[in-house]
Amino acid sequence: MSQKEIFLKEVVDQVGEKIGDEATSKKVEAFAKHGPLFLFFEILRLRKEIERLKANQIESE
């Protein structure tokens, strides 16, 4: 079993139930291919999501 397969199995075991096995395996594959670039775009996506959640919270108050 390669390191990539071991990593994928560990990640799917830990978070697969919460976001789905297929989505998790796609994210792990993208990370394995692109490494730091993948993480950069994930951080940008999470920042946008945080901004959206903050805006929704302010509107609801």
PDBQT receptor file of N, H, CA, C and O in Angstrom, charges set to zero:
ATOM      1  N   MET A   1       0.852  -1.169   0.000  1.00  0.00    +0.000 N 
ATOM      2  CA  MET A   1       0.000   0.000   0.000  1.00  0.00    +0.000 C 
ATOM      3  C   MET A   1       0.904   1.240   0.000  1.00  0.00    +0.000 C 
ATOM      4  O   MET A   1       1.802   1.361   0.833  1.00  0.00    +0.000 OA
ATOM      5  N   SER A   2       0.657   2.153  -0.936  1.00  0.00    +0.000 N 
ATOM      6  H   SER A   2      -0.073   2.055  -1.613  1.00  0.00    +0.000 HD
ATOM      7  CA  SER A   2       1.486   3.353  -1.050  1.00  0.00    +0.000 C 
ATOM      8  C   SER A   2       1.128   4.363   0.045  1.00  0.00    +0.000 C 
ATOM      9  O   SER A   2       0.096   4.244   0.705  1.00  0.00    +0.000 OA
ATOM     10  N   GLN A   3       1.997   5.350   0.220  1.00  0.00    +0.000 N 
ATOM     11  H   GLN A   3       2.835   5.446  -0.317  1.00  0.00    +0.000 HD
ATOM     12  CA  GLN A   3       1.732   6.386   1.223  1.00  0.00    +0.000 C 
ATOM     13  C   GLN A   3       0.456   7.151   0.899  1.00  0.00    +0.000 C 
ATOM     14  O   GLN A   3      -0.300   7.525   1.795  1.00  0.00    +0.000 OA
ATOM     15  N   LYS A   4       0.224   7.380  -0.393  1.00  0.00    +0.000 N 
ATOM     16  H   LYS A   4       0.838   7.077  -1.121  1.00  0.00    +0.000 HD
ATOM     17  CA  LYS A   4      -0.983   8.085  -0.821  1.00  0.00    +0.000 C 
ATOM     18  C   LYS A   4      -2.241   7.300  -0.429  1.00  0.00    +0.000 C 
ATOM     19  O   LYS A   4      -3.207   7.887   0.060  1.00  0.00    +0.000 OA
ATOM     20  N   GLU A   5      -2.236   6.002  -0.638  1.00  0.00    +0.000 N 
ATOM     21  H   GLU A   5      -1.451   5.525  -1.035  1.00  0.00    +0.000 HD
ATOM     22  CA  GLU A   5      -3.379   5.161  -0.280  1.00  0.00    +0.000 C 
ATOM     23  C   GLU A   5      -3.595   5.127   1.227  1.00  0.00    +0.000 C 
ATOM     24  O   GLU A   5      -4.733   5.149   1.695  1.00  0.00    +0.000 OA
ATOM     25  N   ILE A   6      -2.509   5.072   1.982  1.00  0.00    +0.000 N 
ATOM     26  H   ILE A   6      -1.584   5.054   1.601  1.00  0.00    +0.000 HD
ATOM     27  CA  ILE A   6      -2.602   5.068   3.440  1.00  0.00    +0.000 C 
ATOM     28  C   ILE A   6      -3.183   6.383   3.934  1.00  0.00    +0.000 C 
ATOM     29  O   ILE A   6      -4.058   6.400   4.800  1.00  0.00    +0.000 OA
ATOM     30  N   PHE A   7      -2.686   7.497   3.372  1.00  0.00    +0.000 N 
ATOM     31  H   PHE A   7      -1.976   7.484   2.669  1.00  0.00    +0.000 HD
ATOM     32  CA  PHE A   7      -3.188   8.820   3.741  1.00  0.00    +0.000 C 
ATOM     33  C   PHE A   7      -4.675   8.944   3.422  1.00  0.00    +0.000 C 
ATOM     34  O   PHE A   7      -5.454   9.431   4.240  1.00  0.00    +0.000 OA
ATOM     35  N   LEU A   8      -5.063   8.498   2.223  1.00  0.00    +0.000 N 
ATOM     36  H   LEU A   8      -4.430   8.102   1.557  1.00  0.00    +0.000 HD
ATOM     37  CA  LEU A   8      -6.470   8.552   1.825  1.00  0.00    +0.000 C 
ATOM     38  C   LEU A   8      -7.329   7.746   2.784  1.00  0.00    +0.000 C 
ATOM     39  O   LEU A   8      -8.388   8.216   3.200  1.00  0.00    +0.000 OA
ATOM     40  N   LYS A   9      -6.901   6.549   3.143  1.00  0.00    +0.000 N 
ATOM     41  H   LYS A   9      -6.041   6.167   2.805  1.00  0.00    +0.000 HD
ATOM     42  CA  LYS A   9      -7.672   5.713   4.061  1.00  0.00    +0.000 C 
ATOM     43  C   LYS A   9      -7.836   6.384   5.418  1.00  0.00    +0.000 C 
ATOM     44  O   LYS A   9      -8.928   6.372   5.986  1.00  0.00    +0.000 OA
ATOM     45  N   GLU A  10      -6.756   6.973   5.947  1.00  0.00    +0.000 N 
ATOM     46  H   GLU A  10      -5.868   6.983   5.485  1.00  0.00    +0.000 HD
ATOM     47  CA  GLU A  10      -6.824   7.637   7.249  1.00  0.00    +0.000 C 
ATOM     48  C   GLU A  10      -7.775   8.832   7.223  1.00  0.00    +0.000 C 
ATOM     49  O   GLU A  10      -8.564   9.020   8.149  1.00  0.00    +0.000 OA
ATOM     50  N   VAL A  11      -7.703   9.632   6.171  1.00  0.00    +0.000 N 
ATOM     51  H   VAL A  11      -7.062   9.480   5.418  1.00  0.00    +0.000 HD
ATOM     52  CA  VAL A  11      -8.569  10.812   6.075  1.00  0.00    +0.000 C 
ATOM     53  C   VAL A  11     -10.027  10.398   5.919  1.00  0.00    +0.000 C 
ATOM     54  O   VAL A  11     -10.906  10.971   6.563  1.00  0.00    +0.000 OA
ATOM     55  N   VAL A  12     -10.289   9.414   5.076  1.00  0.00    +0.000 N 
ATOM     56  H   VAL A  12      -9.575   8.949   4.552  1.00  0.00    +0.000 HD
ATOM     57  CA  VAL A  12     -11.669   8.947   4.876  1.00  0.00    +0.000 C 
ATOM     58  C   VAL A  12     -12.219   8.375   6.180  1.00  0.00    +0.000 C 
ATOM     59  O   VAL A  12     -13.385   8.597   6.505  1.00  0.00    +0.000 OA
ATOM     60  N   ASP A  13     -11.402   7.649   6.926  1.00  0.00    +0.000 N 
ATOM     61  H   ASP A  13     -10.455   7.468   6.662  1.00  0.00    +0.000 HD
ATOM     62  CA  ASP A  13     -11.846   7.094   8.205  1.00  0.00    +0.000 C 
ATOM     63  C   ASP A  13     -12.204   8.194   9.196  1.00  0.00    +0.000 C 
ATOM     64  O   ASP A  13     -13.153   8.048   9.966  1.00  0.00    +0.000 OA
ATOM     65  N   GLN A  14     -11.449   9.297   9.184  1.00  0.00    +0.000 N 
ATOM     66  H   GLN A  14     -10.678   9.415   8.558  1.00  0.00    +0.000 HD
ATOM     67  CA  GLN A  14     -11.671  10.365  10.158  1.00  0.00    +0.000 C 
ATOM     68  C   GLN A  14     -12.806  11.309   9.770  1.00  0.00    +0.000 C 
ATOM     69  O   GLN A  14     -13.598  11.690  10.632  1.00  0.00    +0.000 OA
ATOM     70  N   VAL A  15     -12.907  11.696   8.502  1.00  0.00    +0.000 N 
ATOM     71  H   VAL A  15     -12.264  11.386   7.802  1.00  0.00    +0.000 HD
ATOM     72  CA  VAL A  15     -13.909  12.702   8.119  1.00  0.00    +0.000 C 
ATOM     73  C   VAL A  15     -14.889  12.235   7.056  1.00  0.00    +0.000 C 
ATOM     74  O   VAL A  15     -15.787  12.985   6.676  1.00  0.00    +0.000 OA
ATOM     75  N   GLY A  16     -14.734  11.024   6.576  1.00  0.00    +0.000 N 
ATOM     76  H   GLY A  16     -14.004  10.414   6.886  1.00  0.00    +0.000 HD
ATOM     77  CA  GLY A  16     -15.593  10.520   5.509  1.00  0.00    +0.000 C 
ATOM     78  C   GLY A  16     -17.068  10.514   5.853  1.00  0.00    +0.000 C 
ATOM     79  O   GLY A  16     -17.905  10.767   4.986  1.00  0.00    +0.000 OA
ATOM     80  N   GLU A  17     -17.400  10.232   7.096  1.00  0.00    +0.000 N 
ATOM     81  H   GLU A  17     -16.721  10.026   7.800  1.00  0.00    +0.000 HD
ATOM     82  CA  GLU A  17     -18.800  10.194   7.509  1.00  0.00    +0.000 C 
ATOM     83  C   GLU A  17     -19.428  11.583   7.488  1.00  0.00    +0.000 C 
ATOM     84  O   GLU A  17     -20.626  11.722   7.241  1.00  0.00    +0.000 OA
ATOM     85  N   LYS A  18     -18.622  12.609   7.746  1.00  0.00    +0.000 N 
ATOM     86  H   LYS A  18     -17.649  12.496   7.947  1.00  0.00    +0.000 HD
ATOM     87  CA  LYS A  18     -19.142  13.966   7.852  1.00  0.00    +0.000 C 
ATOM     88  C   LYS A  18     -19.347  14.628   6.498  1.00  0.00    +0.000 C 
ATOM     89  O   LYS A  18     -20.326  15.349   6.309  1.00  0.00    +0.000 OA
ATOM     90  N   ILE A  19     -18.437  14.398   5.547  1.00  0.00    +0.000 N 
ATOM     91  H   ILE A  19     -17.641  13.812   5.700  1.00  0.00    +0.000 HD
ATOM     92  CA  ILE A  19     -18.564  15.072   4.254  1.00  0.00    +0.000 C 
ATOM     93  C   ILE A  19     -18.662  14.102   3.087  1.00  0.00    +0.000 C 
ATOM     94  O   ILE A  19     -18.731  14.537   1.938  1.00  0.00    +0.000 OA
ATOM     95  N   GLY A  20     -18.671  12.839   3.344  1.00  0.00    +0.000 N 
ATOM     96  H   GLY A  20     -18.615  12.486   4.278  1.00  0.00    +0.000 HD
ATOM     97  CA  GLY A  20     -18.821  11.845   2.294  1.00  0.00    +0.000 C 
ATOM     98  C   GLY A  20     -17.485  11.294   1.831  1.00  0.00    +0.000 C 
ATOM     99  O   GLY A  20     -16.505  12.028   1.696  1.00  0.00    +0.000 OA
ATOM    100  N   ASP A  21     -17.461  10.005   1.592  1.00  0.00    +0.000 N 
ATOM    101  H   ASP A  21     -18.257   9.409   1.702  1.00  0.00    +0.000 HD
ATOM    102  CA  ASP A  21     -16.229   9.330   1.173  1.00  0.00    +0.000 C 
ATOM    103  C   ASP A  21     -15.735   9.834  -0.175  1.00  0.00    +0.000 C 
ATOM    104  O   ASP A  21     -14.536  10.043  -0.357  1.00  0.00    +0.000 OA
ATOM    105  N   GLU A  22     -16.647  10.030  -1.121  1.00  0.00    +0.000 N 
ATOM    106  H   GLU A  22     -17.622   9.860  -0.973  1.00  0.00    +0.000 HD
ATOM    107  CA  GLU A  22     -16.242  10.452  -2.460  1.00  0.00    +0.000 C 
ATOM    108  C   GLU A  22     -15.658  11.859  -2.448  1.00  0.00    +0.000 C 
ATOM    109  O   GLU A  22     -14.620  12.103  -3.062  1.00  0.00    +0.000 OA
ATOM    110  N   ALA A  23     -16.311  12.783  -1.759  1.00  0.00    +0.000 N 
ATOM    111  H   ALA A  23     -17.155  12.585  -1.260  1.00  0.00    +0.000 HD
ATOM    112  CA  ALA A  23     -15.799  14.148  -1.665  1.00  0.00    +0.000 C 
ATOM    113  C   ALA A  23     -14.449  14.176  -0.965  1.00  0.00    +0.000 C 
ATOM    114  O   ALA A  23     -13.550  14.913  -1.367  1.00  0.00    +0.000 OA
ATOM    115  N   THR A  24     -14.312  13.378   0.072  1.00  0.00    +0.000 N 
ATOM    116  H   THR A  24     -15.044  12.779   0.399  1.00  0.00    +0.000 HD
ATOM    117  CA  THR A  24     -13.046  13.310   0.800  1.00  0.00    +0.000 C 
ATOM    118  C   THR A  24     -11.941  12.776  -0.088  1.00  0.00    +0.000 C 
ATOM    119  O   THR A  24     -10.840  13.326  -0.103  1.00  0.00    +0.000 OA
ATOM    120  N   SER A  25     -12.213  11.716  -0.826  1.00  0.00    +0.000 N 
ATOM    121  H   SER A  25     -13.107  11.268  -0.814  1.00  0.00    +0.000 HD
ATOM    122  CA  SER A  25     -11.175  11.144  -1.682  1.00  0.00    +0.000 C 
ATOM    123  C   SER A  25     -10.782  12.106  -2.797  1.00  0.00    +0.000 C 
ATOM    124  O   SER A  25      -9.616  12.138  -3.191  1.00  0.00    +0.000 OA
ATOM    125  N   LYS A  26     -11.724  12.890  -3.314  1.00  0.00    +0.000 N 
ATOM    126  H   LYS A  26     -12.671  12.865  -2.993  1.00  0.00    +0.000 HD
ATOM    127  CA  LYS A  26     -11.391  13.893  -4.331  1.00  0.00    +0.000 C 
ATOM    128  C   LYS A  26     -10.477  14.964  -3.756  1.00  0.00    +0.000 C 
ATOM    129  O   LYS A  26      -9.520  15.380  -4.408  1.00  0.00    +0.000 OA
ATOM    130  N   LYS A  27     -10.764  15.407  -2.550  1.00  0.00    +0.000 N 
ATOM    131  H   LYS A  27     -11.541  15.069  -2.020  1.00  0.00    +0.000 HD
ATOM    132  CA  LYS A  27      -9.920  16.422  -1.907  1.00  0.00    +0.000 C 
ATOM    133  C   LYS A  27      -8.519  15.884  -1.655  1.00  0.00    +0.000 C 
ATOM    134  O   LYS A  27      -7.535  16.593  -1.866  1.00  0.00    +0.000 OA
ATOM    135  N   VAL A  28      -8.422  14.639  -1.207  1.00  0.00    +0.000 N 
ATOM    136  H   VAL A  28      -9.221  14.063  -1.036  1.00  0.00    +0.000 HD
ATOM    137  CA  VAL A  28      -7.113  14.044  -0.949  1.00  0.00    +0.000 C 
ATOM    138  C   VAL A  28      -6.330  13.889  -2.258  1.00  0.00    +0.000 C 
ATOM    139  O   VAL A  28      -5.126  14.141  -2.295  1.00  0.00    +0.000 OA
ATOM    140  N   GLU A  29      -7.006  13.479  -3.316  1.00  0.00    +0.000 N 
ATOM    141  H   GLU A  29      -7.984  13.274  -3.286  1.00  0.00    +0.000 HD
ATOM    142  CA  GLU A  29      -6.348  13.357  -4.620  1.00  0.00    +0.000 C 
ATOM    143  C   GLU A  29      -5.818  14.707  -5.088  1.00  0.00    +0.000 C 
ATOM    144  O   GLU A  29      -4.689  14.801  -5.569  1.00  0.00    +0.000 OA
ATOM    145  N   ALA A  30      -6.634  15.758  -4.947  1.00  0.00    +0.000 N 
ATOM    146  H   ALA A  30      -7.552  15.683  -4.556  1.00  0.00    +0.000 HD
ATOM    147  CA  ALA A  30      -6.203  17.098  -5.352  1.00  0.00    +0.000 C 
ATOM    148  C   ALA A  30      -5.016  17.558  -4.514  1.00  0.00    +0.000 C 
ATOM    149  O   ALA A  30      -4.077  18.156  -5.040  1.00  0.00    +0.000 OA
ATOM    150  N   PHE A  31      -5.056  17.282  -3.214  1.00  0.00    +0.000 N 
ATOM    151  H   PHE A  31      -5.819  16.797  -2.787  1.00  0.00    +0.000 HD
ATOM    152  CA  PHE A  31      -3.942  17.648  -2.342  1.00  0.00    +0.000 C 
ATOM    153  C   PHE A  31      -2.675  16.906  -2.747  1.00  0.00    +0.000 C 
ATOM    154  O   PHE A  31      -1.595  17.495  -2.792  1.00  0.00    +0.000 OA
ATOM    155  N   ALA A  32      -2.802  15.619  -3.041  1.00  0.00    +0.000 N 
ATOM    156  H   ALA A  32      -3.679  15.140  -3.004  1.00  0.00    +0.000 HD
ATOM    157  CA  ALA A  32      -1.635  14.824  -3.420  1.00  0.00    +0.000 C 
ATOM    158  C   ALA A  32      -1.022  15.335  -4.721  1.00  0.00    +0.000 C 
ATOM    159  O   ALA A  32       0.197  15.302  -4.884  1.00  0.00    +0.000 OA
ATOM    160  N   LYS A  33      -1.855  15.808  -5.647  1.00  0.00    +0.000 N 
ATOM    161  H   LYS A  33      -2.846  15.835  -5.515  1.00  0.00    +0.000 HD
ATOM    162  CA  LYS A  33      -1.360  16.310  -6.921  1.00  0.00    +0.000 C 
ATOM    163  C   LYS A  33      -0.735  17.694  -6.805  1.00  0.00    +0.000 C 
ATOM    164  O   LYS A  33       0.332  17.949  -7.363  1.00  0.00    +0.000 OA
ATOM    165  N   HIS A  34      -1.410  18.594  -6.072  1.00  0.00    +0.000 N 
ATOM    166  H   HIS A  34      -2.277  18.387  -5.619  1.00  0.00    +0.000 HD
ATOM    167  CA  HIS A  34      -1.043  20.002  -6.130  1.00  0.00    +0.000 C 
ATOM    168  C   HIS A  34      -0.473  20.577  -4.835  1.00  0.00    +0.000 C 
ATOM    169  O   HIS A  34       0.051  21.691  -4.841  1.00  0.00    +0.000 OA
ATOM    170  N   GLY A  35      -0.563  19.847  -3.737  1.00  0.00    +0.000 N 
ATOM    171  H   GLY A  35      -0.988  18.942  -3.732  1.00  0.00    +0.000 HD
ATOM    172  CA  GLY A  35       0.036  20.246  -2.466  1.00  0.00    +0.000 C 
ATOM    173  C   GLY A  35      -0.254  21.668  -2.032  1.00  0.00    +0.000 C 
ATOM    174  O   GLY A  35      -1.405  22.003  -1.754  1.00  0.00    +0.000 OA
ATOM    175  N   PRO A  36       0.772  22.519  -1.967  1.00  0.00    +0.000 N 
ATOM    176  CA  PRO A  36       0.613  23.884  -1.447  1.00  0.00    +0.000 C 
ATOM    177  C   PRO A  36      -0.400  24.727  -2.225  1.00  0.00    +0.000 C 
ATOM    178  O   PRO A  36      -1.119  25.533  -1.634  1.00  0.00    +0.000 OA
ATOM    179  N   LEU A  37      -0.461  24.545  -3.537  1.00  0.00    +0.000 N 
ATOM    180  H   LEU A  37       0.123  23.890  -4.017  1.00  0.00    +0.000 HD
ATOM    181  CA  LEU A  37      -1.423  25.306  -4.342  1.00  0.00    +0.000 C 
ATOM    182  C   LEU A  37      -2.852  24.936  -3.954  1.00  0.00    +0.000 C 
ATOM    183  O   LEU A  37      -3.718  25.806  -3.853  1.00  0.00    +0.000 OA
ATOM    184  N   PHE A  38      -3.094  23.660  -3.741  1.00  0.00    +0.000 N 
ATOM    185  H   PHE A  38      -2.391  22.954  -3.823  1.00  0.00    +0.000 HD
ATOM    186  CA  PHE A  38      -4.410  23.202  -3.301  1.00  0.00    +0.000 C 
ATOM    187  C   PHE A  38      -4.777  23.841  -1.959  1.00  0.00    +0.000 C 
ATOM    188  O   PHE A  38      -5.900  24.312  -1.775  1.00  0.00    +0.000 OA
ATOM    189  N   LEU A  39      -3.821  23.853  -1.025  1.00  0.00    +0.000 N 
ATOM    190  H   LEU A  39      -2.909  23.471  -1.175  1.00  0.00    +0.000 HD
ATOM    191  CA  LEU A  39      -4.082  24.443   0.290  1.00  0.00    +0.000 C 
ATOM    192  C   LEU A  39      -4.375  25.935   0.182  1.00  0.00    +0.000 C 
ATOM    193  O   LEU A  39      -5.248  26.448   0.883  1.00  0.00    +0.000 OA
ATOM    194  N   PHE A  40      -3.659  26.627  -0.683  1.00  0.00    +0.000 N 
ATOM    195  H   PHE A  40      -2.951  26.210  -1.253  1.00  0.00    +0.000 HD
ATOM    196  CA  PHE A  40      -3.891  28.049  -0.891  1.00  0.00    +0.000 C 
ATOM    197  C   PHE A  40      -5.333  28.310  -1.335  1.00  0.00    +0.000 C 
ATOM    198  O   PHE A  40      -6.003  29.180  -0.780  1.00  0.00    +0.000 OA
ATOM    199  N   PHE A  41      -5.808  27.565  -2.328  1.00  0.00    +0.000 N 
ATOM    200  H   PHE A  41      -5.264  26.859  -2.779  1.00  0.00    +0.000 HD
ATOM    201  CA  PHE A  41      -7.166  27.764  -2.816  1.00  0.00    +0.000 C 
ATOM    202  C   PHE A  41      -8.219  27.339  -1.790  1.00  0.00    +0.000 C 
ATOM    203  O   PHE A  41      -9.300  27.925  -1.737  1.00  0.00    +0.000 OA
ATOM    204  N   GLU A  42      -7.916  26.339  -0.987  1.00  0.00    +0.000 N 
ATOM    205  H   GLU A  42      -7.038  25.863  -1.030  1.00  0.00    +0.000 HD
ATOM    206  CA  GLU A  42      -8.836  25.950   0.084  1.00  0.00    +0.000 C 
ATOM    207  C   GLU A  42      -8.952  27.066   1.125  1.00  0.00    +0.000 C 
ATOM    208  O   GLU A  42     -10.042  27.334   1.629  1.00  0.00    +0.000 OA
ATOM    209  N   ILE A  43      -7.839  27.709   1.443  1.00  0.00    +0.000 N 
ATOM    210  H   ILE A  43      -6.953  27.491   1.033  1.00  0.00    +0.000 HD
ATOM    211  CA  ILE A  43      -7.870  28.829   2.398  1.00  0.00    +0.000 C 
ATOM    212  C   ILE A  43      -8.702  29.970   1.835  1.00  0.00    +0.000 C 
ATOM    213  O   ILE A  43      -9.500  30.566   2.559  1.00  0.00    +0.000 OA
ATOM    214  N   LEU A  44      -8.529  30.284   0.555  1.00  0.00    +0.000 N 
ATOM    215  H   LEU A  44      -7.881  29.801  -0.033  1.00  0.00    +0.000 HD
ATOM    216  CA  LEU A  44      -9.336  31.337  -0.067  1.00  0.00    +0.000 C 
ATOM    217  C   LEU A  44     -10.821  30.992  -0.015  1.00  0.00    +0.000 C 
ATOM    218  O   LEU A  44     -11.656  31.847   0.281  1.00  0.00    +0.000 OA
ATOM    219  N   ARG A  45     -11.142  29.738  -0.305  1.00  0.00    +0.000 N 
ATOM    220  H   ARG A  45     -10.464  29.043  -0.545  1.00  0.00    +0.000 HD
ATOM    221  CA  ARG A  45     -12.545  29.304  -0.274  1.00  0.00    +0.000 C 
ATOM    222  C   ARG A  45     -13.112  29.417   1.139  1.00  0.00    +0.000 C 
ATOM    223  O   ARG A  45     -14.249  29.852   1.320  1.00  0.00    +0.000 OA
ATOM    224  N   LEU A  46     -12.325  29.029   2.133  1.00  0.00    +0.000 N 
ATOM    225  H   LEU A  46     -11.401  28.676   1.986  1.00  0.00    +0.000 HD
ATOM    226  CA  LEU A  46     -12.790  29.100   3.520  1.00  0.00    +0.000 C 
ATOM    227  C   LEU A  46     -12.963  30.544   3.976  1.00  0.00    +0.000 C 
ATOM    228  O   LEU A  46     -13.895  30.846   4.721  1.00  0.00    +0.000 OA
ATOM    229  N   ARG A  47     -12.086  31.433   3.544  1.00  0.00    +0.000 N 
ATOM    230  H   ARG A  47     -11.328  31.188   2.939  1.00  0.00    +0.000 HD
ATOM    231  CA  ARG A  47     -12.235  32.855   3.885  1.00  0.00    +0.000 C 
ATOM    232  C   ARG A  47     -13.542  33.415   3.333  1.00  0.00    +0.000 C 
ATOM    233  O   ARG A  47     -14.257  34.136   4.029  1.00  0.00    +0.000 OA
ATOM    234  N   LYS A  48     -13.852  33.082   2.082  1.00  0.00    +0.000 N 
ATOM    235  H   LYS A  48     -13.271  32.496   1.517  1.00  0.00    +0.000 HD
ATOM    236  CA  LYS A  48     -15.108  33.538   1.491  1.00  0.00    +0.000 C 
ATOM    237  C   LYS A  48     -16.302  32.987   2.266  1.00  0.00    +0.000 C 
ATOM    238  O   LYS A  48     -17.282  33.696   2.492  1.00  0.00    +0.000 OA
ATOM    239  N   GLU A  49     -16.217  31.737   2.666  1.00  0.00    +0.000 N 
ATOM    240  H   GLU A  49     -15.421  31.160   2.482  1.00  0.00    +0.000 HD
ATOM    241  CA  GLU A  49     -17.302  31.119   3.430  1.00  0.00    +0.000 C 
ATOM    242  C   GLU A  49     -17.468  31.799   4.783  1.00  0.00    +0.000 C 
ATOM    243  O   GLU A  49     -18.596  32.023   5.223  1.00  0.00    +0.000 OA
ATOM    244  N   ILE A  50     -16.371  32.131   5.447  1.00  0.00    +0.000 N 
ATOM    245  H   ILE A  50     -15.455  31.950   5.090  1.00  0.00    +0.000 HD
ATOM    246  CA  ILE A  50     -16.430  32.828   6.736  1.00  0.00    +0.000 C 
ATOM    247  C   ILE A  50     -17.060  34.204   6.564  1.00  0.00    +0.000 C 
ATOM    248  O   ILE A  50     -17.895  34.608   7.374  1.00  0.00    +0.000 OA
ATOM    249  N   GLU A  51     -16.668  34.928   5.516  1.00  0.00    +0.000 N 
ATOM    250  H   GLU A  51     -15.990  34.600   4.858  1.00  0.00    +0.000 HD
ATOM    251  CA  GLU A  51     -17.251  36.243   5.254  1.00  0.00    +0.000 C 
ATOM    252  C   GLU A  51     -18.756  36.136   5.009  1.00  0.00    +0.000 C 
ATOM    253  O   GLU A  51     -19.528  36.963   5.494  1.00  0.00    +0.000 OA
ATOM    254  N   ARG A  52     -19.166  35.120   4.258  1.00  0.00    +0.000 N 
ATOM    255  H   ARG A  52     -18.539  34.448   3.864  1.00  0.00    +0.000 HD
ATOM    256  CA  ARG A  52     -20.594  34.919   3.978  1.00  0.00    +0.000 C 
ATOM    257  C   ARG A  52     -21.360  34.620   5.267  1.00  0.00    +0.000 C 
ATOM    258  O   ARG A  52     -22.449  35.151   5.480  1.00  0.00    +0.000 OA
ATOM    259  N   LEU A  53     -20.794  33.772   6.121  1.00  0.00    +0.000 N 
ATOM    260  H   LEU A  53     -19.909  33.341   5.947  1.00  0.00    +0.000 HD
ATOM    261  CA  LEU A  53     -21.450  33.432   7.384  1.00  0.00    +0.000 C 
ATOM    262  C   LEU A  53     -21.551  34.648   8.304  1.00  0.00    +0.000 C 
ATOM    263  O   LEU A  53     -22.571  34.843   8.965  1.00  0.00    +0.000 OA
ATOM    264  N   LYS A  54     -20.501  35.463   8.348  1.00  0.00    +0.000 N 
ATOM    265  H   LYS A  54     -19.672  35.305   7.810  1.00  0.00    +0.000 HD
ATOM    266  CA  LYS A  54     -20.535  36.683   9.156  1.00  0.00    +0.000 C 
ATOM    267  C   LYS A  54     -21.620  37.628   8.654  1.00  0.00    +0.000 C 
ATOM    268  O   LYS A  54     -22.359  38.206   9.452  1.00  0.00    +0.000 OA
ATOM    269  N   ALA A  55     -21.718  37.786   7.342  1.00  0.00    +0.000 N 
ATOM    270  H   ALA A  55     -21.118  37.317   6.694  1.00  0.00    +0.000 HD
ATOM    271  CA  ALA A  55     -22.740  38.662   6.756  1.00  0.00    +0.000 C 
ATOM    272  C   ALA A  55     -24.142  38.153   7.084  1.00  0.00    +0.000 C 
ATOM    273  O   ALA A  55     -25.034  38.941   7.398  1.00  0.00    +0.000 OA
ATOM    274  N   ASN A  56     -24.334  36.851   7.011  1.00  0.00    +0.000 N 
ATOM    275  H   ASN A  56     -23.609  36.210   6.756  1.00  0.00    +0.000 HD
ATOM    276  CA  ASN A  56     -25.644  36.271   7.351  1.00  0.00    +0.000 C 
ATOM    277  C   ASN A  56     -25.973  36.490   8.820  1.00  0.00    +0.000 C 
ATOM    278  O   ASN A  56     -27.123  36.758   9.169  1.00  0.00    +0.000 OA
ATOM    279  N   GLN A  57     -24.972  36.376   9.679  1.00  0.00    +0.000 N 
ATOM    280  H   GLN A  57     -24.038  36.158   9.396  1.00  0.00    +0.000 HD
ATOM    281  CA  GLN A  57     -25.205  36.568  11.112  1.00  0.00    +0.000 C 
ATOM    282  C   GLN A  57     -25.559  38.015  11.401  1.00  0.00    +0.000 C 
ATOM    283  O   GLN A  57     -26.455  38.278  12.202  1.00  0.00    +0.000 OA
ATOM    284  N   ILE A  58     -24.878  38.955  10.768  1.00  0.00    +0.000 N 
ATOM    285  H   ILE A  58     -24.150  38.741  10.117  1.00  0.00    +0.000 HD
ATOM    286  CA  ILE A  58     -25.168  40.378  10.966  1.00  0.00    +0.000 C 
ATOM    287  C   ILE A  58     -26.574  40.715  10.480  1.00  0.00    +0.000 C 
ATOM    288  O   ILE A  58     -27.283  41.481  11.132  1.00  0.00    +0.000 OA
ATOM    289  N   GLU A  59     -26.984  40.154   9.345  1.00  0.00    +0.000 N 
ATOM    290  H   GLU A  59     -26.407  39.531   8.815  1.00  0.00    +0.000 HD
ATOM    291  CA  GLU A  59     -28.324  40.391   8.806  1.00  0.00    +0.000 C 
ATOM    292  C   GLU A  59     -29.414  39.840   9.718  1.00  0.00    +0.000 C 
ATOM    293  O   GLU A  59     -30.489  40.428   9.830  1.00  0.00    +0.000 OA
ATOM    294  N   SER A  60     -29.139  38.716  10.365  1.00  0.00    +0.000 N 
ATOM    295  H   SER A  60     -28.266  38.238  10.274  1.00  0.00    +0.000 HD
ATOM    296  CA  SER A  60     -30.166  38.081  11.203  1.00  0.00    +0.000 C 
ATOM    297  C   SER A  60     -30.303  38.748  12.564  1.00  0.00    +0.000 C 
ATOM    298  O   SER A  60     -31.283  38.500  13.267  1.00  0.00    +0.000 OA
ATOM    299  N   GLU A  61     -29.347  39.587  12.955  1.00  0.00    +0.000 N 
ATOM    300  H   GLU A  61     -28.551  39.788  12.384  1.00  0.00    +0.000 HD
ATOM    301  CA  GLU A  61     -29.425  40.242  14.265  1.00  0.00    +0.000 C 
ATOM    302  C   GLU A  61     -30.253  41.470  14.217  1.00  0.00    +0.000 C 
ATOM    303  O   GLU A  61     -30.421  42.141  15.235  1.00  0.00    +0.000 OA
TER     304      GLU A  61
